[in-house]
């Protein structure tokens, strides 16, 4: 009976030892094995056996890409503006042994490192640069974190800023500044429009005056050519030709007055008769100097 009890006890101890020595590592993790507190080996995903009471599992390291939240914090920019910033860090354990034994509390250490370097990066920029250069901030922060965590066997793959917000009073001041800037642009645009309109109007008047002057010049040239032509045609009767043109203008003015329906009575001055006489004299001179061409003689007829 005692032998049966002893055998049963030995069998039970053996079963417990086997159960304690069997370890199943899930996919995406790597475990470290310590013998009497000293690291001996790692266990990859799958079924493994260890020596009970001698070996134990030290650290269960996740080798998948892990997301770490950066808590929200107030950061002072280069121009002494306070902004509220938070973000996320993506990292992956590349060396399990270093990540397990080179740093105590990997997640806490990485979080503290990200917060301090975030303050450093944003502190070197102005407020406007902080709002407009998120990608540059993320790139600089990722470079710094990756270099700092390399001795820990960790690879920082990505850093993203989720929020970069100024305090409420600064937002209100920015809105006022933006409103004032828009009003200034509107006033400047209106002033430029008025100036361009005045310039265009002045150019139009100048061009119209130039065209009017050209037209008057051409009309004067035409009248001068007409007077010269008449004077040459009259062979010395220049004064008579001039009197002829003056009389012609005078008669045209009288015709315009007579054609006006508002004119009921037309009083002719005494100089009209003398003017008509001058016209007749000029016409006589022109007729004498320029006789009409002679008619051709009729053809002679000869008897048959």
Short mmCIF file of the C-alpha atoms (twelve columns), coordinates in Angstrom:
data_MODEL
# 
_entry.id   MODEL 
# 
loop_
_atom_site.group_PDB 
_atom_site.id 
_atom_site.type_symbol 
_atom_site.label_atom_id 
_atom_site.label_alt_id 
_atom_site.label_comp_id 
_atom_site.label_asym_id 
_atom_site.label_seq_id 
_atom_site.Cartn_x 
_atom_site.Cartn_y 
_atom_site.Cartn_z 
_atom_site.pdbx_PDB_model_num 
ATOM 1   C CA . UNK A 1   0.000   0.000   0.000    1 
ATOM 2   C CA . UNK A 2   2.794   2.350   0.865    1 
ATOM 3   C CA . UNK A 3   4.493   1.517   -2.385   1 
ATOM 4   C CA . UNK A 4   1.365   2.437   -4.281   1 
ATOM 5   C CA . UNK A 5   1.134   5.754   -2.476   1 
ATOM 6   C CA . UNK A 6   4.790   6.517   -3.189   1 
ATOM 7   C CA . UNK A 7   4.418   5.580   -6.823   1 
ATOM 8   C CA . UNK A 8   1.359   7.757   -7.121   1 
ATOM 9   C CA . UNK A 9   3.192   10.655  -5.531   1 
ATOM 10  C CA . UNK A 10  6.124   10.231  -7.898   1 
ATOM 11  C CA . UNK A 11  3.763   10.062  -10.866  1 
ATOM 12  C CA . UNK A 12  1.979   13.194  -9.709   1 
ATOM 13  C CA . UNK A 13  5.271   15.058  -9.311   1 
ATOM 14  C CA . UNK A 14  6.325   13.909  -12.767  1 
ATOM 15  C CA . UNK A 15  3.063   15.140  -14.300  1 
ATOM 16  C CA . UNK A 16  3.367   18.485  -12.528  1 
ATOM 17  C CA . UNK A 17  7.001   18.783  -13.659  1 
ATOM 18  C CA . UNK A 18  6.069   18.029  -17.238  1 
ATOM 19  C CA . UNK A 19  3.262   20.562  -17.125  1 
ATOM 20  C CA . UNK A 20  5.584   23.169  -15.640  1 
ATOM 21  C CA . UNK A 21  8.261   22.421  -18.219  1 
ATOM 22  C CA . UNK A 22  6.027   22.712  -21.272  1 
ATOM 23  C CA . UNK A 23  5.721   26.253  -22.675  1 
ATOM 24  C CA . UNK A 24  3.721   27.381  -25.724  1 
ATOM 25  C CA . UNK A 25  4.913   30.692  -27.188  1 
ATOM 26  C CA . UNK A 26  2.196   32.492  -29.238  1 
ATOM 27  C CA . UNK A 27  2.867   33.943  -32.666  1 
ATOM 28  C CA . UNK A 28  4.285   37.468  -32.575  1 
ATOM 29  C CA . UNK A 29  6.168   36.974  -29.305  1 
ATOM 30  C CA . UNK A 30  9.605   35.818  -28.212  1 
ATOM 31  C CA . UNK A 31  10.285  34.722  -24.644  1 
ATOM 32  C CA . UNK A 32  13.581  34.725  -22.792  1 
ATOM 33  C CA . UNK A 33  14.649  31.812  -20.539  1 
ATOM 34  C CA . UNK A 34  16.636  32.433  -17.352  1 
ATOM 35  C CA . UNK A 35  18.420  29.730  -15.363  1 
ATOM 36  C CA . UNK A 36  18.927  30.710  -11.754  1 
ATOM 37  C CA . UNK A 37  18.401  34.349  -12.816  1 
ATOM 38  C CA . UNK A 38  20.818  34.300  -15.728  1 
ATOM 39  C CA . UNK A 39  19.731  34.576  -19.358  1 
ATOM 40  C CA . UNK A 40  20.337  31.387  -21.328  1 
ATOM 41  C CA . UNK A 41  18.241  31.384  -24.507  1 
ATOM 42  C CA . UNK A 42  15.104  32.631  -26.244  1 
ATOM 43  C CA . UNK A 43  11.959  30.771  -27.175  1 
ATOM 44  C CA . UNK A 44  10.450  31.397  -30.609  1 
ATOM 45  C CA . UNK A 45  6.711   30.915  -31.304  1 
ATOM 46  C CA . UNK A 46  5.743   27.270  -30.838  1 
ATOM 47  C CA . UNK A 47  5.985   24.449  -28.245  1 
ATOM 48  C CA . UNK A 48  9.085   24.283  -26.012  1 
ATOM 49  C CA . UNK A 49  10.359  22.347  -22.951  1 
ATOM 50  C CA . UNK A 50  12.259  23.891  -20.073  1 
ATOM 51  C CA . UNK A 51  13.635  22.406  -16.851  1 
ATOM 52  C CA . UNK A 52  11.155  22.990  -14.070  1 
ATOM 53  C CA . UNK A 53  12.406  24.711  -10.925  1 
ATOM 54  C CA . UNK A 54  15.653  25.471  -12.742  1 
ATOM 55  C CA . UNK A 55  14.602  27.471  -15.744  1 
ATOM 56  C CA . UNK A 56  11.966  30.148  -15.800  1 
ATOM 57  C CA . UNK A 57  10.491  32.593  -18.299  1 
ATOM 58  C CA . UNK A 58  12.193  35.971  -17.940  1 
ATOM 59  C CA . UNK A 59  10.509  38.401  -20.379  1 
ATOM 60  C CA . UNK A 60  7.673   38.010  -22.861  1 
ATOM 61  C CA . UNK A 61  8.654   40.392  -25.656  1 
ATOM 62  C CA . UNK A 62  6.235   41.370  -28.437  1 
ATOM 63  C CA . UNK A 63  8.071   41.565  -31.764  1 
ATOM 64  C CA . UNK A 64  5.123   42.961  -33.701  1 
ATOM 65  C CA . UNK A 65  4.950   46.662  -34.529  1 
ATOM 66  C CA . UNK A 66  3.603   48.400  -31.452  1 
ATOM 67  C CA . UNK A 67  1.813   51.737  -31.056  1 
ATOM 68  C CA . UNK A 68  2.787   53.995  -28.170  1 
ATOM 69  C CA . UNK A 69  0.746   57.073  -27.237  1 
ATOM 70  C CA . UNK A 70  2.599   60.274  -26.406  1 
ATOM 71  C CA . UNK A 71  0.549   62.024  -23.705  1 
ATOM 72  C CA . UNK A 72  -0.660  65.568  -24.329  1 
ATOM 73  C CA . UNK A 73  1.719   68.191  -23.024  1 
ATOM 74  C CA . UNK A 74  2.262   71.944  -23.242  1 
ATOM 75  C CA . UNK A 75  5.356   72.906  -25.245  1 
ATOM 76  C CA . UNK A 76  6.938   76.363  -25.539  1 
ATOM 77  C CA . UNK A 77  8.008   77.381  -29.048  1 
ATOM 78  C CA . UNK A 78  11.006  79.469  -30.014  1 
ATOM 79  C CA . UNK A 79  8.952   82.685  -29.949  1 
ATOM 80  C CA . UNK A 80  7.525   81.895  -26.472  1 
ATOM 81  C CA . UNK A 81  4.125   80.621  -27.604  1 
ATOM 82  C CA . UNK A 82  2.548   77.693  -25.754  1 
ATOM 83  C CA . UNK A 83  1.024   74.860  -27.780  1 
ATOM 84  C CA . UNK A 84  -0.647  71.622  -26.725  1 
ATOM 85  C CA . UNK A 85  0.908   68.645  -28.491  1 
ATOM 86  C CA . UNK A 86  0.339   64.904  -28.467  1 
ATOM 87  C CA . UNK A 87  1.203   62.117  -30.866  1 
ATOM 88  C CA . UNK A 88  1.865   58.445  -31.439  1 
ATOM 89  C CA . UNK A 89  5.045   56.439  -31.971  1 
ATOM 90  C CA . UNK A 90  5.269   53.182  -33.939  1 
ATOM 91  C CA . UNK A 91  8.170   50.956  -32.961  1 
ATOM 92  C CA . UNK A 92  9.271   47.350  -33.290  1 
ATOM 93  C CA . UNK A 93  11.598  45.155  -31.223  1 
ATOM 94  C CA . UNK A 94  14.419  43.967  -33.465  1 
ATOM 95  C CA . UNK A 95  16.739  42.451  -30.796  1 
ATOM 96  C CA . UNK A 96  14.816  40.689  -28.026  1 
ATOM 97  C CA . UNK A 97  17.799  40.293  -25.700  1 
ATOM 98  C CA . UNK A 98  18.747  43.985  -25.832  1 
ATOM 99  C CA . UNK A 99  15.135  45.105  -25.442  1 
ATOM 100 C CA . UNK A 100 14.709  42.810  -22.432  1 
ATOM 101 C CA . UNK A 101 17.954  43.477  -20.565  1 
ATOM 102 C CA . UNK A 102 19.393  46.813  -21.830  1 
ATOM 103 C CA . UNK A 103 16.493  48.935  -20.602  1 
ATOM 104 C CA . UNK A 104 14.058  48.580  -17.723  1 
ATOM 105 C CA . UNK A 105 10.482  49.265  -18.804  1 
ATOM 106 C CA . UNK A 106 10.824  49.682  -22.554  1 
ATOM 107 C CA . UNK A 107 7.436   51.366  -23.091  1 
ATOM 108 C CA . UNK A 108 7.935   53.889  -20.259  1 
ATOM 109 C CA . UNK A 109 11.469  54.674  -21.374  1 
ATOM 110 C CA . UNK A 110 10.372  55.200  -24.977  1 
ATOM 111 C CA . UNK A 111 7.474   57.411  -23.866  1 
ATOM 112 C CA . UNK A 112 9.718   59.620  -21.729  1 
ATOM 113 C CA . UNK A 113 12.273  59.840  -24.536  1 
ATOM 114 C CA . UNK A 114 9.593   60.854  -27.059  1 
ATOM 115 C CA . UNK A 115 8.201   63.569  -24.770  1 
ATOM 116 C CA . UNK A 116 11.575  65.160  -24.045  1 
ATOM 117 C CA . UNK A 117 12.666  65.137  -27.685  1 
ATOM 118 C CA . UNK A 118 9.305   66.520  -28.785  1 
ATOM 119 C CA . UNK A 119 9.877   69.506  -26.505  1 
ATOM 120 C CA . UNK A 120 13.356  69.937  -27.939  1 
ATOM 121 C CA . UNK A 121 12.256  69.817  -31.587  1 
ATOM 122 C CA . UNK A 122 9.290   72.173  -31.189  1 
ATOM 123 C CA . UNK A 123 11.310  74.499  -28.952  1 
ATOM 124 C CA . UNK A 124 13.661  75.155  -31.877  1 
ATOM 125 C CA . UNK A 125 10.795  76.354  -34.127  1 
ATOM 126 C CA . UNK A 126 8.522   79.366  -34.149  1 
ATOM 127 C CA . UNK A 127 4.794   79.102  -33.593  1 
ATOM 128 C CA . UNK A 128 3.952   79.466  -37.297  1 
ATOM 129 C CA . UNK A 129 6.525   76.819  -38.226  1 
ATOM 130 C CA . UNK A 130 5.070   74.458  -35.633  1 
ATOM 131 C CA . UNK A 131 1.612   74.733  -37.199  1 
ATOM 132 C CA . UNK A 132 2.781   74.415  -40.813  1 
ATOM 133 C CA . UNK A 133 5.652   71.900  -40.559  1 
ATOM 134 C CA . UNK A 134 4.151   68.840  -38.915  1 
ATOM 135 C CA . UNK A 135 5.845   66.467  -41.330  1 
ATOM 136 C CA . UNK A 136 9.246   67.994  -40.644  1 
ATOM 137 C CA . UNK A 137 8.681   67.738  -36.882  1 
ATOM 138 C CA . UNK A 138 7.671   64.079  -37.215  1 
ATOM 139 C CA . UNK A 139 10.701  63.334  -39.380  1 
ATOM 140 C CA . UNK A 140 13.145  64.982  -36.981  1 
ATOM 141 C CA . UNK A 141 11.563  63.284  -33.978  1 
ATOM 142 C CA . UNK A 142 11.688  59.871  -35.650  1 
ATOM 143 C CA . UNK A 143 15.383  60.330  -36.522  1 
ATOM 144 C CA . UNK A 144 16.267  61.276  -32.946  1 
ATOM 145 C CA . UNK A 145 14.223  58.452  -31.379  1 
ATOM 146 C CA . UNK A 146 15.564  55.839  -33.774  1 
ATOM 147 C CA . UNK A 147 19.153  56.781  -32.983  1 
ATOM 148 C CA . UNK A 148 18.475  56.861  -29.226  1 
ATOM 149 C CA . UNK A 149 16.697  53.469  -29.118  1 
ATOM 150 C CA . UNK A 150 19.177  51.600  -31.313  1 
ATOM 151 C CA . UNK A 151 21.186  50.371  -28.255  1 
ATOM 152 C CA . UNK A 152 17.923  48.931  -26.915  1 
ATOM 153 C CA . UNK A 153 17.373  46.819  -30.010  1 
ATOM 154 C CA . UNK A 154 14.300  48.868  -30.981  1 
ATOM 155 C CA . UNK A 155 13.472  50.322  -34.390  1 
ATOM 156 C CA . UNK A 156 11.230  53.425  -34.508  1 
ATOM 157 C CA . UNK A 157 9.344   53.177  -37.780  1 
ATOM 158 C CA . UNK A 158 7.000   56.155  -37.656  1 
ATOM 159 C CA . UNK A 159 6.051   59.195  -35.583  1 
ATOM 160 C CA . UNK A 160 2.798   61.122  -36.044  1 
ATOM 161 C CA . UNK A 161 1.545   64.293  -34.369  1 
ATOM 162 C CA . UNK A 162 -2.182  64.022  -33.736  1 
ATOM 163 C CA . UNK A 163 -2.763  67.470  -32.292  1 
ATOM 164 C CA . UNK A 164 -0.903  70.753  -32.344  1 
ATOM 165 C CA . UNK A 165 -3.216  73.363  -30.837  1 
ATOM 166 C CA . UNK A 166 -2.533  76.774  -29.321  1 
ATOM 167 C CA . UNK A 167 -4.414  77.891  -26.197  1 
ATOM 168 C CA . UNK A 168 -7.800  79.604  -26.493  1 
ATOM 169 C CA . UNK A 169 -6.516  83.162  -25.985  1 
ATOM 170 C CA . UNK A 170 -3.911  82.704  -28.703  1 
ATOM 171 C CA . UNK A 171 -6.535  81.301  -31.088  1 
ATOM 172 C CA . UNK A 172 -8.681  84.383  -30.487  1 
ATOM 173 C CA . UNK A 173 -5.719  86.665  -31.168  1 
ATOM 174 C CA . UNK A 174 -4.952  84.765  -34.375  1 
ATOM 175 C CA . UNK A 175 -8.554  85.151  -35.531  1 
ATOM 176 C CA . UNK A 176 -8.423  88.904  -34.897  1 
ATOM 177 C CA . UNK A 177 -5.137  89.146  -36.762  1 
ATOM 178 C CA . UNK A 178 -6.534  87.166  -39.687  1 
ATOM 179 C CA . UNK A 179 -9.635  89.380  -39.829  1 
ATOM 180 C CA . UNK A 180 -7.489  92.533  -39.824  1 
ATOM 181 C CA . UNK A 181 -5.272  91.107  -42.558  1 
ATOM 182 C CA . UNK A 182 -8.268  90.284  -44.740  1 
ATOM 183 C CA . UNK A 183 -9.666  93.785  -44.275  1 
ATOM 184 C CA . UNK A 184 -6.305  95.283  -45.188  1 
ATOM 185 C CA . UNK A 185 -6.164  93.182  -48.350  1 
ATOM 186 C CA . UNK A 186 -9.689  94.251  -49.279  1 
ATOM 187 C CA . UNK A 187 -8.813  97.941  -48.822  1 
ATOM 188 C CA . UNK A 188 -5.616  97.551  -50.839  1 
ATOM 189 C CA . UNK A 189 -7.462  95.709  -53.616  1 
ATOM 190 C CA . UNK A 190 -10.146 98.427  -53.745  1 
ATOM 191 C CA . UNK A 191 -7.503  101.190 -53.876  1 
ATOM 192 C CA . UNK A 192 -5.619  99.401  -56.650  1 
ATOM 193 C CA . UNK A 193 -8.857  98.993  -58.600  1 
ATOM 194 C CA . UNK A 194 -9.648  102.708 -58.320  1 
ATOM 195 C CA . UNK A 195 -6.104  103.633 -59.324  1 
ATOM 196 C CA . UNK A 196 -6.249  101.404 -62.390  1 
ATOM 197 C CA . UNK A 197 -9.619  102.881 -63.339  1 
ATOM 198 C CA . UNK A 198 -8.237  106.439 -63.081  1 
ATOM 199 C CA . UNK A 199 -5.163  105.470 -65.106  1 
ATOM 200 C CA . UNK A 200 -7.259  103.827 -67.807  1 
ATOM 201 C CA . UNK A 201 -9.591  106.819 -67.956  1 
ATOM 202 C CA . UNK A 202 -6.629  109.194 -68.282  1 
ATOM 203 C CA . UNK A 203 -5.117  107.041 -71.011  1 
ATOM 204 C CA . UNK A 204 -8.450  107.042 -72.823  1 
ATOM 205 C CA . UNK A 205 -8.648  110.843 -72.662  1 
ATOM 206 C CA . UNK A 206 -5.061  111.127 -73.860  1 
ATOM 207 C CA . UNK A 207 -5.658  108.800 -76.794  1 
ATOM 208 C CA . UNK A 208 -8.879  110.655 -77.673  1 
ATOM 209 C CA . UNK A 209 -7.038  114.004 -77.556  1 
ATOM 210 C CA . UNK A 210 -4.252  112.603 -79.738  1 
ATOM 211 C CA . UNK A 211 -6.759  111.318 -82.279  1 
ATOM 212 C CA . UNK A 212 -8.626  114.644 -82.231  1 
ATOM 213 C CA . UNK A 213 -5.381  116.533 -82.754  1 
ATOM 214 C CA . UNK A 214 -4.425  114.223 -85.630  1 
ATOM 215 C CA . UNK A 215 -7.842  114.713 -87.203  1 
ATOM 216 C CA . UNK A 216 -7.560  118.496 -86.915  1 
ATOM 217 C CA . UNK A 217 -4.048  118.402 -88.325  1 
ATOM 218 C CA . UNK A 218 -5.143  116.343 -91.303  1 
ATOM 219 C CA . UNK A 219 -8.138  118.637 -91.881  1 
ATOM 220 C CA . UNK A 220 -5.869  121.671 -91.784  1 
ATOM 221 C CA . UNK A 221 -3.467  119.978 -94.205  1 
ATOM 222 C CA . UNK A 222 -6.357  119.157 -96.522  1 
ATOM 223 C CA . UNK A 223 -7.643  122.736 -96.453  1 
ATOM 224 C CA . UNK A 224 -4.135  124.044 -97.021  1 
ATOM 225 C CA . UNK A 225 -3.697  121.733 -100.002 1 
ATOM 226 C CA . UNK A 226 -7.079  122.847 -101.351 1 
ATOM 227 C CA . UNK A 227 -6.155  126.520 -101.019 1 
ATOM 228 C CA . UNK A 228 -2.787  125.872 -102.662 1 
ATOM 229 C CA . UNK A 229 -4.427  123.987 -105.503 1 
ATOM 230 C CA . UNK A 230 -6.943  126.757 -106.133 1 
ATOM 231 C CA . UNK A 231 -4.218  129.402 -105.946 1 
ATOM 232 C CA . UNK A 232 -2.071  127.546 -108.448 1 
ATOM 233 C CA . UNK A 233 -5.040  127.022 -110.705 1 
ATOM 234 C CA . UNK A 234 -5.881  130.746 -110.665 1 
ATOM 235 C CA . UNK A 235 -2.268  131.703 -111.607 1 
ATOM 236 C CA . UNK A 236 -1.740  134.556 -109.233 1 
ATOM 237 C CA . UNK A 237 -5.266  135.014 -108.011 1 
ATOM 238 C CA . UNK A 238 -4.325  133.919 -104.492 1 
ATOM 239 C CA . UNK A 239 -6.304  136.623 -102.690 1 
ATOM 240 C CA . UNK A 240 -9.284  135.856 -104.831 1 
ATOM 241 C CA . UNK A 241 -8.980  132.165 -104.023 1 
ATOM 242 C CA . UNK A 242 -8.818  132.939 -100.319 1 
ATOM 243 C CA . UNK A 243 -11.894 135.122 -100.666 1 
ATOM 244 C CA . UNK A 244 -13.564 132.275 -102.466 1 
ATOM 245 C CA . UNK A 245 -13.007 129.861 -99.557  1 
ATOM 246 C CA . UNK A 246 -14.140 132.424 -97.007  1 
ATOM 247 C CA . UNK A 247 -17.249 133.087 -98.987  1 
ATOM 248 C CA . UNK A 248 -17.888 129.346 -99.337  1 
ATOM 249 C CA . UNK A 249 -17.719 128.878 -95.542  1 
ATOM 250 C CA . UNK A 250 -19.964 131.899 -95.101  1 
ATOM 251 C CA . UNK A 251 -22.594 130.546 -97.455  1 
ATOM 252 C CA . UNK A 252 -22.539 127.116 -95.801  1 
ATOM 253 C CA . UNK A 253 -23.095 128.754 -92.414  1 
ATOM 254 C CA . UNK A 254 -26.059 130.671 -93.823  1 
ATOM 255 C CA . UNK A 255 -27.473 127.453 -95.270  1 
ATOM 256 C CA . UNK A 256 -27.223 125.776 -91.857  1 
ATOM 257 C CA . UNK A 257 -29.051 128.695 -90.243  1 
ATOM 258 C CA . UNK A 258 -31.753 128.627 -92.870  1 
ATOM 259 C CA . UNK A 259 -32.223 124.858 -92.569  1 
ATOM 260 C CA . UNK A 260 -32.755 125.072 -88.816  1 
ATOM 261 C CA . UNK A 261 -36.516 124.587 -88.148  1 
ATOM 262 C CA . UNK A 262 -36.305 126.905 -85.129  1 
ATOM 263 C CA . UNK A 263 -35.242 129.787 -87.365  1 
ATOM 264 C CA . UNK A 264 -38.252 131.791 -88.553  1 
ATOM 265 C CA . UNK A 265 -36.576 134.994 -89.697  1 
ATOM 266 C CA . UNK A 266 -33.142 135.238 -91.350  1 
ATOM 267 C CA . UNK A 267 -31.550 138.705 -91.579  1 
ATOM 268 C CA . UNK A 268 -28.892 138.940 -94.281  1 
ATOM 269 C CA . UNK A 269 -26.017 141.396 -93.618  1 
ATOM 270 C CA . UNK A 270 -24.930 143.957 -96.162  1 
ATOM 271 C CA . UNK A 271 -21.647 142.186 -96.801  1 
ATOM 272 C CA . UNK A 272 -23.491 139.291 -98.451  1 
ATOM 273 C CA . UNK A 273 -23.734 141.105 -101.771 1 
ATOM 274 C CA . UNK A 274 -20.059 141.944 -101.823 1 
ATOM 275 C CA . UNK A 275 -19.245 138.383 -100.857 1 
ATOM 276 C CA . UNK A 276 -21.335 137.080 -103.744 1 
ATOM 277 C CA . UNK A 277 -19.542 139.526 -106.040 1 
ATOM 278 C CA . UNK A 278 -16.171 138.196 -104.903 1 
ATOM 279 C CA . UNK A 279 -17.318 134.650 -105.610 1 
ATOM 280 C CA . UNK A 280 -18.446 135.625 -109.096 1 
ATOM 281 C CA . UNK A 281 -15.125 137.377 -109.705 1 
ATOM 282 C CA . UNK A 282 -13.172 134.306 -108.648 1 
ATOM 283 C CA . UNK A 283 -15.292 132.060 -110.823 1 
ATOM 284 C CA . UNK A 284 -14.652 134.364 -113.781 1 
ATOM 285 C CA . UNK A 285 -10.916 134.285 -113.181 1 
ATOM 286 C CA . UNK A 286 -10.952 130.508 -112.988 1 
ATOM 287 C CA . UNK A 287 -12.992 130.275 -116.180 1 
ATOM 288 C CA . UNK A 288 -10.599 132.590 -118.012 1 
ATOM 289 C CA . UNK A 289 -7.515  130.725 -116.912 1 
ATOM 290 C CA . UNK A 290 -8.983  127.304 -117.512 1 
ATOM 291 C CA . UNK A 291 -11.036 127.436 -120.708 1 
ATOM 292 C CA . UNK A 292 -13.141 124.408 -121.469 1 
ATOM 293 C CA . UNK A 293 -11.590 121.943 -123.853 1 
ATOM 294 C CA . UNK A 294 -12.432 122.519 -127.515 1 
ATOM 295 C CA . UNK A 295 -14.909 120.178 -129.111 1 
ATOM 296 C CA . UNK A 296 -13.415 117.957 -131.782 1 
ATOM 297 C CA . UNK A 297 -14.090 119.036 -135.388 1 
ATOM 298 C CA . UNK A 298 -16.667 116.978 -137.251 1 
ATOM 299 C CA . UNK A 299 -15.232 114.587 -139.805 1 
ATOM 300 C CA . UNK A 300 -14.999 115.737 -143.389 1 
ATOM 301 C CA . UNK A 301 -17.246 114.158 -145.944 1 
ATOM 302 C CA . UNK A 302 -15.954 113.556 -149.468 1 
ATOM 303 C CA . UNK A 303 -18.195 113.107 -152.509 1 
ATOM 304 C CA . UNK A 304 -18.591 109.656 -153.765 1 
# 
